[in-house]
Amino acid sequence: MKKWYLIKTKPRQEKKAKKNLENQSYEVFSPIVQLNNKFVFLFPGYLFIQLNDKKQDFSPIKSTKGVLYFVRFGLNFAKVPSSVIEFIKANQLVTANKLKKLNQFKSGDKVQISDGPFENYMGIFKCYRSDERVILLMNILGRQQSLCMKKESVIPL
């Protein structure tokens, strides 16, 4: 029975490892999206490989150019459920769109707040936070203040 496994690649050698594994007739999956005219791996440093653990020899994989090692949990290779791979494949486009929107603002961009108590106020974009929020710099009461808000409440000028 075929199962998906996780492979760690050498730094910035995902493409080389994938090509070399595919040349050896292995089925390899690595989600890639295009951002700013550049292709980016969604899981940098990792590849998913489908192997039949009863019939296929794992040893050539370890010596493939670009491959560092199989990811393990203790003595067992890390297996990835097929449902997870299917979910990643099905949502690859959605993830790409989210990443494109994430880079919508750059530090120093002028923005306008579209809702809430500061609706229609102008600010300067400072940075993103990991919890789907942004930090803005605004001139409040004669001083520059940092303000945290939902990124959906901010539009570019």
KAFENQUI-V538658 format. One record per pair of residues at least 24 apart in sequence whose ideal C-beta (glycine too) atoms are under 10 Angstrom apart, sorted by the first residue. I is the first residue (numbers start at 1). J is the second residue. If there is no record, write none. Layout:
i->I j->J
i->I j->J
//
This chain:
i->1 j->52
i->1 j->53
i->1 j->54
i->1 j->55
i->2 j->27
i->2 j->50
i->2 j->51
i->2 j->52
i->2 j->53
i->2 j->54
i->2 j->55
i->2 j->56
i->2 j->82
i->3 j->49
i->3 j->50
i->3 j->51
i->3 j->52
i->3 j->53
i->3 j->77
i->3 j->79
i->3 j->80
i->3 j->81
i->3 j->82
i->4 j->29
i->4 j->48
i->4 j->49
i->4 j->50
i->4 j->51
i->4 j->78
i->4 j->79
i->4 j->80
i->4 j->81
i->4 j->82
i->4 j->84
i->4 j->85
i->4 j->86
i->5 j->47
i->5 j->48
i->5 j->49
i->5 j->50
i->5 j->51
i->5 j->53
i->5 j->58
i->5 j->61
i->5 j->70
i->5 j->71
i->5 j->72
i->5 j->77
i->5 j->78
i->5 j->79
i->5 j->80
i->6 j->43
i->6 j->46
i->6 j->47
i->6 j->48
i->6 j->49
i->6 j->70
i->6 j->71
i->6 j->72
i->6 j->73
i->6 j->77
i->6 j->78
i->6 j->79
i->6 j->80
i->7 j->45
i->7 j->46
i->7 j->47
i->7 j->48
i->7 j->49
i->7 j->61
i->7 j->62
i->7 j->64
i->7 j->66
i->7 j->67
i->7 j->68
i->7 j->69
i->7 j->70
i->7 j->71
i->7 j->77
i->7 j->78
i->8 j->45
i->8 j->46
i->8 j->47
i->8 j->67
i->8 j->68
i->8 j->69
i->8 j->70
i->8 j->71
i->8 j->72
i->8 j->78
i->9 j->41
i->9 j->43
i->9 j->44
i->9 j->45
i->9 j->46
i->9 j->47
i->9 j->64
i->9 j->66
i->9 j->67
i->9 j->68
i->9 j->69
i->10 j->45
i->10 j->65
i->10 j->66
i->10 j->67
i->10 j->68
i->10 j->69
i->11 j->44
i->11 j->45
i->11 j->68
i->12 j->41
i->12 j->44
i->12 j->45
i->12 j->66
i->13 j->45
i->13 j->65
i->13 j->66
i->13 j->67
i->13 j->68
i->14 j->41
i->14 j->43
i->14 j->44
i->14 j->45
i->14 j->46
i->14 j->47
i->14 j->66
i->14 j->67
i->15 j->39
i->15 j->41
i->15 j->47
i->15 j->66
i->16 j->64
i->16 j->65
i->16 j->66
i->16 j->67
i->17 j->45
i->17 j->46
i->17 j->47
i->17 j->49
i->17 j->61
i->17 j->64
i->17 j->65
i->17 j->66
i->17 j->67
i->17 j->68
i->18 j->47
i->18 j->49
i->18 j->64
i->18 j->66
i->18 j->67
i->19 j->64
i->19 j->65
i->19 j->66
i->20 j->60
i->20 j->61
i->20 j->64
i->20 j->65
i->20 j->66
i->20 j->67
i->21 j->47
i->21 j->49
i->21 j->60
i->21 j->61
i->21 j->64
i->21 j->65
i->21 j->66
i->21 j->67
i->22 j->49
i->23 j->64
i->24 j->60
i->24 j->61
i->24 j->64
i->25 j->56
i->26 j->50
i->26 j->51
i->26 j->56
i->26 j->60
i->26 j->61
i->26 j->64
i->27 j->51
i->27 j->52
i->29 j->80
i->29 j->85
i->29 j->88
i->29 j->89
i->30 j->88
i->31 j->85
i->31 j->88
i->31 j->89
i->31 j->91
i->31 j->92
i->31 j->95
i->31 j->96
i->32 j->92
i->32 j->96
i->33 j->92
i->33 j->93
i->33 j->95
i->33 j->96
i->33 j->97
i->33 j->98
i->33 j->99
i->33 j->100
i->34 j->96
i->34 j->99
i->34 j->100
i->35 j->96
i->35 j->99
i->35 j->100
i->35 j->102
i->35 j->103
i->36 j->100
i->36 j->103
i->40 j->96
i->40 j->99
i->42 j->88
i->42 j->92
i->42 j->95
i->42 j->96
i->42 j->99
i->43 j->88
i->46 j->71
i->46 j->78
i->48 j->80
i->48 j->84
i->48 j->85
i->48 j->88
i->49 j->80
i->50 j->80
i->50 j->82
i->50 j->85
i->51 j->77
i->51 j->79
i->53 j->77
i->53 j->79
i->98 j->132
i->101 j->151
i->101 j->152
i->102 j->128
i->102 j->132
i->102 j->151
i->103 j->128
i->104 j->128
i->104 j->134
i->104 j->151
i->104 j->154
i->104 j->155
i->104 j->156
i->105 j->134
i->105 j->136
i->105 j->151
i->105 j->154
i->105 j->155
i->105 j->156
i->106 j->156
i->107 j->135
i->107 j->137
i->108 j->137
i->109 j->136
i->109 j->154
i->109 j->156
i->109 j->157
i->110 j->156
i->110 j->157
i->111 j->136
i->111 j->137
i->111 j->138
i->111 j->153
i->111 j->154
i->111 j->155
i->111 j->156
i->111 j->157
i->112 j->153
i->112 j->154
i->112 j->155
i->112 j->156
i->112 j->157
i->113 j->138
i->113 j->147
i->113 j->149
i->113 j->153
i->113 j->154
i->113 j->155
i->114 j->150
i->114 j->152
i->114 j->153
i->114 j->154
i->114 j->155
i->115 j->149
i->115 j->150
i->115 j->152
i->115 j->153
i->115 j->154
i->115 j->155
i->116 j->149
i->116 j->150
i->116 j->153
i->117 j->149
i->118 j->147
i->118 j->149
i->118 j->153
i->119 j->153
i->121 j->147
i->122 j->157
i->123 j->147
i->123 j->149
i->123 j->154
i->123 j->157
i->125 j->151
i->125 j->154
i->125 j->156
i->125 j->157
//
